[in-house]
Amino acid sequence: MKKLGLFFMFLLPFFCYGQVNESFSDGNFINNPSWTGTSSNFIVNSAFQLQSAATATSVSWLFTASEAFDDAVWECWLKINYTTSSSNYASVYIASDKNDLTAGCNGYYVQIGGTNDEVSLFLQEGTTKIKIIDGKDKRTDGNPVEIKIKVTRDTEGNFTLYSKLSAETDFVTEGSTQNNIIKQSSYFGLLYSNTGTTGSAYSFDDILVTGDKAPDKEAPGWNVIQLVQPDKIHLEFSEAMDFSRAGFHLDNERRNPVSQLVSEDKTAIDLIFSPDFERGKIYTLQIDGLTDLAGNPLLETSKSTGIIEQKAPGDLLLNEVMFENPINSLEYVEIYNHSEKLLDVSGLVFTTRKTDGTLNTGNKIPSGTILLPHACLALCSDADSVRNYHNCPAGSNIITTGWSALNNESTTLVLVNVDKDTIYDELTYNVKWHHILVKNPKGVALERINPNLPTQDPASWHSAGSDSNYGTPGYQNSQFRDISNLTTEEKTVWVDPEAFSPDNDGIDDVCFIRYKTEANGYVANAYILNAVGVKVFQLATNILLSSEGFFSWDGRTAVGKNCNVGIYVLYFEMFNPETGGRKQQKLPIVVSSR
């Protein structure tokens, strides 16, 4: 076997893209190439093999630099002098973005052994591991297990996994798959998991890695902007960045940082500004000329931040809910910052009530989630899927969270703190709140018309417009209406707009009947008449009026059908039982079809 390693070393110059060739013939793993990791748990034995040397139960690893990924081949020999199990197995990381697995990595690895005694290929994202090639069970059911593994990958992401036991002449195919979740590699690694009695049972040798470095064509992501009092802004990016030509400018004043500190891995930077930041002010940071190491420019170049302030009930509202997802998309819940404060919503829980009134476990909003004043945030199980389905505009604020399926008919949604002793908002929605034209509510969201309207009033909600694919996750609702009284004329009653089209396209779907009283104590009756004077809908019956306010009509008749296109009449009567004052008014309302 060692002669085979020397043979590969002789041929190395002929491998145009040789990345790793390691037979440990130099008696160490420090040089040519250099391996790093839990090095105290490894030795090179007298047979010039890398051997485990753990003195207690552990998971140990070593990594070396390797960028081979396209048209790549990975080979490794290993031996396990014990029966493999869920606690005793080895892994060969053919590709990884990190050389330290303490917090996980993004990459691919072959596991040898485990519960099913198999050789399988896994995708790892962070600490989440998914088997993508399921090798033959009982393949490593022996003691000892001496095996060689080989993996190939082409430029299209097609993997094939092979293995060869010591008694076999040719490689056996364990399976093939296509997977392009991971785009490139920085390291190759070896890992073993041992119990207290198997710390020296693992050996690795004859490692050969060839292939091309995958071209980096993806723009980097800007993951974090955090204001750290009194004068620092901390930034984090999805990959190592080239900060040498970058410019950072704060607000329109074009304030530049007085100093900068780049992290060792070049994925983060701290910017120091003068003077200190002020509470209650939002700062916008503009970045120019920042690229990743491959020259791909940062696409999102502007973000806002500020000093985080304390949350209070009423600051955060439920603003939109997709409770029965479309066939090709997902459910989501949207929250809205109704305050003038910058709020950290990390750790808040969105959940539902049980039939006994207690709260379900629910799902937490991820750490580092900041919500600007009067901004909204959509929460779902896959942000990209929801964003693509609804053709959301750039800047739509959607994040991926845990998820629990919502009831398609009715349930109570609750936004609460982690201890579940502070409720920020609560909504019991009902499928009957949908517009009459919505024959099938599947894939249609309910949107809040205005944040100032009461949460639990059905009149505060409307079906999302068809023009937005029946949902506006992460940006302004299609049915949003400004309900503030902007008129300067002295009016008692007026309609807004005078012509509306209740076709659920997101444009003028609702008519507001606004009023303003000259004194307290007025009671109103209001209804809609058709062209021949027949009442088609009752808006109000002996309703005690505020000093000013409104009713809304979505074009439905008293029997729940959508009214025909035409001219209708609003009859509005208000009277004061104490003074005897009475006012009556008739106003035209046009129902159009656009």
GIVENQUI-V880949 format. One record per residue. N is the residue number from 1. PSI is psi as a letter, one per 20 degrees, with the letter a starting at -180 (NA if undefined). NEAR is the number of other ideal C-beta (glycine too) atoms within 8 Angstrom. Layout:
BEGIN
{{N,PSI,NEAR} {N,PSI,NEAR}}
END
This chain:
BEGIN
{{1,g,7} {2,h,10} {3,h,6} {4,g,8} {5,g,13} {6,h,10} {7,g,8} {8,h,12} {9,h,10} {10,h,6} {11,i,8} {12,g,9} {13,h,4} {14,i,5} {15,o,9} {16,h,4} {17,k,10} {18,p,10} {19,g,10} {20,p,12} {21,o,11} {22,o,9} {23,j,13} {24,k,13} {25,i,9} {26,j,6} {27,j,6} {28,r,7} {29,k,11} {30,h,5} {31,q,6} {32,m,4} {33,r,8} {34,p,9} {35,p,11} {36,q,8} {37,b,12} {38,m,9} {39,h,9} {40,i,5} {41,j,10} {42,q,15} {43,r,6} {44,o,11} {45,a,8} {46,i,3} {47,j,6} {48,l,11} {49,q,11} {50,p,12} {51,q,12} {52,q,13} {53,l,10} {54,p,12} {55,i,4} {56,r,6} {57,p,7} {58,r,10} {59,o,7} {60,q,13} {61,q,12} {62,q,14} {63,q,15} {64,q,14} {65,p,8} {66,p,12} {67,j,10} {68,p,16} {69,g,12} {70,p,12} {71,l,8} {72,q,13} {73,p,10} {74,p,14} {75,q,11} {76,p,13} {77,q,12} {78,r,15} {79,p,11} {80,o,16} {81,l,10} {82,r,9} {83,p,7} {84,q,13} {85,a,9} {86,i,6} {87,i,8} {88,o,14} {89,r,14} {90,q,14} {91,q,12} {92,o,14} {93,o,16} {94,h,14} {95,p,12} {96,q,16} {97,i,10} {98,q,13} {99,j,10} {100,o,8} {101,j,10} {102,g,4} {103,j,7} {104,a,11} {105,r,11} {106,o,10} {107,a,14} {108,q,15} {109,q,14} {110,p,14} {111,p,12} {112,o,15} {113,b,13} {114,a,11} {115,g,5} {116,j,6} {117,l,11} {118,r,15} {119,o,14} {120,q,13} {121,p,16} {122,q,12} {123,p,11} {124,p,15} {125,o,9} {126,d,8} {127,j,6} {128,p,7} {129,p,7} {130,p,8} {131,p,8} {132,i,10} {133,o,12} {134,o,6} {135,r,13} {136,p,8} {137,q,7} {138,j,8} {139,h,12} {140,k,13} {141,n,7} {142,r,6} {143,o,6} {144,r,8} {145,o,12} {146,o,8} {147,q,14} {148,p,11} {149,q,16} {150,p,12} {151,p,14} {152,q,10} {153,p,12} {154,a,8} {155,i,6} {156,j,6} {157,k,9} {158,o,9} {159,q,15} {160,p,9} {161,p,17} {162,q,12} {163,q,14} {164,o,11} {165,r,9} {166,h,5} {167,i,3} {168,q,8} {169,h,2} {170,q,5} {171,q,9} {172,p,9} {173,p,8} {174,h,14} {175,r,10} {176,q,8} {177,r,9} {178,p,7} {179,p,10} {180,k,7} {181,g,5} {182,p,13} {183,h,6} {184,r,11} {185,q,15} {186,h,10} {187,q,15} {188,q,17} {189,r,15} {190,q,14} {191,q,13} {192,q,13} {193,p,10} {194,q,15} {195,a,7} {196,h,7} {197,i,4} {198,k,11} {199,h,13} {200,j,9} {201,i,10} {202,p,14} {203,q,13} {204,q,12} {205,r,15} {206,m,12} {207,p,14} {208,p,13} {209,p,16} {210,q,10} {211,r,13} {212,q,10} {213,p,10} {214,p,10} {215,p,6} {216,o,10} {217,i,5} {218,p,6} {219,q,8} {220,q,12} {221,q,8} {222,o,13} {223,h,7} {224,p,9} {225,p,12} {226,p,10} {227,p,13} {228,o,7} {229,q,8} {230,i,5} {231,j,9} {232,q,11} {233,p,15} {234,p,13} {235,q,13} {236,q,8} {237,r,14} {238,i,7} {239,r,9} {240,p,8} {241,q,15} {242,o,11} {243,i,10} {244,h,4} {245,j,8} {246,q,11} {247,p,8} {248,p,12} {249,p,11} {250,o,14} {251,a,8} {252,i,3} {253,i,5} {254,k,7} {255,p,7} {256,q,8} {257,q,10} {258,i,6} {259,r,6} {260,q,10} {261,o,7} {262,p,7} {263,r,8} {264,h,3} {265,j,6} {266,k,11} {267,i,10} {268,q,12} {269,q,11} {270,p,11} {271,p,13} {272,p,11} {273,r,12} {274,p,6} {275,a,4} {276,q,7} {277,q,12} {278,q,6} {279,q,6} {280,j,8} {281,p,8} {282,p,9} {283,p,12} {284,p,9} {285,p,15} {286,p,9} {287,p,13} {288,q,9} {289,j,7} {290,p,12} {291,r,13} {292,a,14} {293,i,10} {294,i,8} {295,j,7} {296,p,10} {297,q,7} {298,p,13} {299,g,5} {300,o,7} {301,j,8} {302,p,8} {303,q,8} {304,q,10} {305,a,12} {306,a,12} {307,p,11} {308,p,8} {309,r,9} {310,p,4} {311,q,11} {312,q,6} {313,p,6} {314,i,8} {315,h,11} {316,p,16} {317,q,13} {318,p,15} {319,h,11} {320,q,18} {321,p,13} {322,n,14} {323,i,11} {324,o,11} {325,q,9} {326,r,8} {327,h,6} {328,j,4} {329,a,10} {330,r,11} {331,q,12} {332,r,15} {333,p,14} {334,p,14} {335,r,16} {336,p,14} {337,o,15} {338,j,9} {339,r,10} {340,j,5} {341,q,11} {342,p,13} {343,p,13} {344,o,9} {345,j,13} {346,p,10} {347,i,9} {348,q,13} {349,p,13} {350,p,13} {351,a,14} {352,r,13} {353,q,11} {354,r,8} {355,h,4} {356,j,4} {357,i,5} {358,r,6} {359,q,11} {360,r,9} {361,g,6} {362,a,12} {363,p,12} {364,q,10} {365,p,13} {366,q,9} {367,q,5} {368,j,8} {369,o,11} {370,p,13} {371,p,13} {372,r,10} {373,p,9} {374,k,7} {375,q,9} {376,r,13} {377,p,15} {378,p,16} {379,p,13} {380,r,17} {381,i,8} {382,n,8} {383,g,10} {384,h,6} {385,g,10} {386,g,16} {387,g,12} {388,g,7} {389,g,10} {390,j,12} {391,l,7} {392,q,11} {393,r,6} {394,p,3} {395,i,5} {396,p,11} {397,n,11} {398,p,14} {399,q,12} {400,p,7} {401,r,11} {402,r,6} {403,q,9} {404,p,10} {405,p,5} {406,q,12} {407,p,8} {408,i,8} {409,g,6} {410,q,7} {411,r,11} {412,o,8} {413,q,15} {414,p,13} {415,o,14} {416,r,14} {417,r,11} {418,h,7} {419,i,5} {420,k,9} {421,j,5} {422,o,8} {423,p,8} {424,h,13} {425,q,11} {426,p,11} {427,p,10} {428,n,9} {429,r,12} {430,p,8} {431,h,11} {432,i,4} {433,i,9} {434,q,9} {435,q,10} {436,h,9} {437,i,9} {438,n,10} {439,h,3} {440,o,6} {441,i,10} {442,p,9} {443,j,12} {444,p,14} {445,q,13} {446,p,14} {447,q,15} {448,p,17} {449,h,15} {450,p,10} {451,h,8} {452,i,4} {453,q,11} {454,q,5} {455,g,11} {456,j,7} {457,p,8} {458,h,6} {459,i,8} {460,i,11} {461,q,11} {462,q,11} {463,p,16} {464,q,16} {465,q,13} {466,h,9} {467,h,8} {468,k,12} {469,k,8} {470,k,11} {471,q,13} {472,m,14} {473,p,17} {474,j,12} {475,r,10} {476,p,6} {477,q,11} {478,h,11} {479,j,14} {480,p,10} {481,q,8} {482,o,6} {483,j,9} {484,q,4} {485,o,6} {486,i,5} {487,q,6} {488,i,3} {489,q,4} {490,n,2} {491,q,8} {492,g,9} {493,p,11} {494,q,8} {495,q,12} {496,o,8} {497,r,7} {498,h,7} {499,p,9} {500,r,13} {501,n,12} {502,l,15} {503,j,9} {504,k,11} {505,j,10} {506,j,11} {507,o,8} {508,l,8} {509,i,16} {510,q,13} {511,p,14} {512,p,11} {513,o,15} {514,q,13} {515,r,14} {516,p,9} {517,q,12} {518,i,4} {519,r,8} {520,q,5} {521,j,9} {522,q,12} {523,q,12} {524,q,12} {525,p,11} {526,p,13} {527,r,11} {528,p,13} {529,q,11} {530,a,11} {531,h,7} {532,j,4} {533,j,6} {534,p,6} {535,p,8} {536,h,10} {537,p,11} {538,o,8} {539,h,10} {540,q,10} {541,o,5} {542,l,7} {543,p,9} {544,p,6} {545,q,11} {546,a,5} {547,h,7} {548,q,8} {549,b,8} {550,r,9} {551,r,11} {552,q,10} {553,p,12} {554,j,11} {555,j,11} {556,q,11} {557,r,9} {558,h,7} {559,j,4} {560,j,6} {561,q,7} {562,p,8} {563,r,13} {564,q,4} {565,p,5} {566,a,9} {567,p,8} {568,r,14} {569,p,13} {570,p,17} {571,p,11} {572,p,14} {573,p,11} {574,q,14} {575,q,10} {576,o,12} {577,h,6} {578,g,5} {579,i,6} {580,j,7} {581,q,8} {582,p,8} {583,p,8} {584,q,7} {585,q,10} {586,p,7} {587,q,10} {588,q,8} {589,p,15} {590,p,10} {591,o,14} {592,r,8} {593,j,5} {594,NA,6}}
END
